[in-house]
């Protein structure tokens, strides 16, 4: 199982349902998420739900490129903050991992929901079941850049 990859794209939107904007760098803040993002400001569609794992969301570029033609969506339409390549995100649930200088903790899978179908097209949710990405919390803040290495943090 490969556990090292690369940050391909970074996205934020300051309000729920707004189009995600591509960024070359983002600042991750412990307990808040990515500066400028809707969940950082507690204005996301699911901000009012209790529990961890709403600070940062990730998805694999390989998943997006493998979607059936009728369900194809762009990286920004996936509504995840970070698009990675070369790393299986499902394997990072319950693990600490690093993107550039930032350390995240994989809280749970980011299962797709009907909200994504509403914002894109019917069938996207079903096509992403089991591969919708990862929800993570910021453990050590800092800057994440497009092109940064994604790697598991080994226990000392």
C-alpha positions as CSV (number, residue, x, y, z in Angstrom):
1,X,0.0,0.0,0.0
2,X,1.5,3.3,-1.1
3,X,1.3,6.0,1.6
4,X,3.2,8.8,0.1
5,X,1.8,11.1,-2.6
6,X,1.4,14.7,-3.7
7,X,-0.9,17.7,-3.2
8,X,-2.4,18.3,-6.7
9,X,-5.0,21.0,-6.0
10,X,-6.2,23.2,-3.1
11,X,-9.7,24.7,-2.9
12,X,-11.6,26.9,-0.5
13,X,-15.0,28.6,-0.6
14,X,-16.0,31.2,2.0
15,X,-19.7,30.2,2.1
16,X,-21.7,27.1,1.7
17,X,-22.7,26.2,-1.9
18,X,-20.3,28.8,-3.4
19,X,-18.0,27.6,-6.1
20,X,-14.7,26.5,-4.7
21,X,-11.8,28.7,-5.6
22,X,-8.4,27.2,-6.6
23,X,-5.4,28.3,-4.4
24,X,-1.7,27.7,-4.7
25,X,-1.2,27.8,-0.9
26,X,-3.5,27.6,2.1
27,X,-2.9,28.2,5.8
28,X,-4.1,25.4,8.1
29,X,-5.1,26.4,11.7
30,X,-5.4,24.0,14.6
31,X,-9.0,23.6,15.6
32,X,-10.4,25.7,12.7
33,X,-9.3,24.3,9.3
34,X,-8.1,26.3,6.3
35,X,-8.1,30.0,6.5
36,X,-10.7,31.5,4.1
37,X,-12.8,28.3,3.9
38,X,-16.5,28.1,4.9
39,X,-15.8,25.5,7.6
40,X,-13.0,27.7,9.1
41,X,-15.8,30.4,9.6
42,X,-18.4,27.7,10.7
43,X,-20.5,28.6,7.6
44,X,-20.4,25.2,5.8
45,X,-23.5,23.3,5.0
46,X,-22.7,20.8,7.9
47,X,-21.0,23.2,10.3
48,X,-23.8,22.8,12.8
49,X,-23.4,19.0,13.1
50,X,-21.5,17.8,16.1
51,X,-18.2,15.9,15.9
52,X,-14.7,16.1,14.6
53,X,-13.5,15.9,11.0
54,X,-14.9,19.1,9.5
55,X,-11.7,21.0,9.4
56,X,-10.2,19.7,6.1
57,X,-11.5,17.3,3.4
58,X,-9.4,15.5,0.8
59,X,-10.0,13.3,-2.2
60,X,-7.8,11.3,-4.6
61,X,-7.3,12.7,-8.1
62,X,-7.3,9.0,-9.3
63,X,-10.9,8.7,-8.0
64,X,-12.0,11.7,-10.0
65,X,-10.4,10.6,-13.2
66,X,-12.0,7.1,-12.9
67,X,-15.6,8.3,-12.5
68,X,-18.0,7.0,-15.2
69,X,-18.6,9.6,-18.0
70,X,-22.1,10.4,-16.9
71,X,-20.8,11.2,-13.4
72,X,-17.6,12.9,-14.2
73,X,-16.9,16.1,-12.2
74,X,-14.0,18.5,-11.9
75,X,-11.7,18.6,-8.9
76,X,-13.5,21.8,-7.7
77,X,-16.9,20.2,-8.1
78,X,-15.9,17.4,-5.7
79,X,-16.2,20.1,-3.0
80,X,-13.1,18.8,-1.2
81,X,-10.3,21.2,0.0
82,X,-7.4,19.1,-1.1
83,X,-6.9,16.8,-4.1
84,X,-4.0,14.4,-3.8
85,X,-2.4,11.8,-6.0
86,X,-0.4,8.7,-5.3
87,X,-1.7,8.0,-1.8
88,X,-4.7,5.9,-0.7
89,X,-6.6,8.3,1.6
90,X,-8.9,5.5,3.0
91,X,-5.7,4.0,4.6
92,X,-5.2,7.2,6.5
93,X,-8.3,6.9,8.7
94,X,-7.0,6.9,12.3
95,X,-3.5,8.0,11.1
96,X,-1.4,11.1,11.4
97,X,-0.1,12.4,8.1
98,X,1.8,15.4,6.8
99,X,1.3,17.8,3.9
100,X,4.2,20.1,3.6
101,X,4.7,21.5,7.1
102,X,1.2,20.7,8.3
103,X,0.2,17.5,10.2
104,X,-3.4,16.3,9.9
105,X,-5.2,13.4,11.6
106,X,-7.5,11.3,9.4
107,X,-10.8,11.2,11.4
108,X,-13.2,9.3,9.0
109,X,-14.1,8.8,5.4
110,X,-15.7,11.7,3.7
111,X,-18.7,9.8,2.3
112,X,-20.6,11.6,-0.4
113,X,-24.1,13.0,0.3
114,X,-27.2,14.0,-1.6
115,X,-26.0,17.6,-1.3
116,X,-23.2,16.8,-3.8
117,X,-25.8,15.4,-6.3
118,X,-27.8,18.6,-5.9
119,X,-24.7,20.8,-6.7
120,X,-23.5,18.6,-9.5
121,X,-25.7,15.9,-11.1
122,X,-27.6,12.8,-10.1
123,X,-25.4,9.8,-9.8
124,X,-22.3,11.4,-8.5
125,X,-23.0,10.4,-4.9
126,X,-23.5,6.8,-5.9
127,X,-20.3,6.8,-8.0
128,X,-18.3,8.1,-5.0
129,X,-19.5,5.6,-2.3
130,X,-16.5,4.2,-0.5
131,X,-14.1,6.6,-2.3
132,X,-15.4,10.0,-1.5
133,X,-12.2,11.0,0.3
134,X,-11.1,11.7,3.9
135,X,-12.1,14.1,6.7
136,X,-9.2,15.3,8.7
137,X,-8.4,17.6,11.6
138,X,-5.4,20.0,11.8
139,X,-2.9,18.8,14.5
140,X,0.0,21.1,13.6
141,X,-0.8,24.2,11.6
142,X,1.1,26.0,8.8
143,X,1.1,26.4,5.1
144,X,0.2,23.8,2.5
145,X,1.2,24.3,-1.1
146,X,0.3,22.7,-4.4
147,X,3.0,20.1,-5.1
148,X,3.7,19.4,-1.4
149,X,4.5,15.8,-0.5
150,X,1.8,13.8,1.4
151,X,3.3,11.3,3.8
152,X,2.3,9.2,6.8
153,X,3.8,10.3,10.1
154,X,5.6,7.4,11.7
155,X,5.2,6.8,15.4
156,X,8.3,7.5,17.4
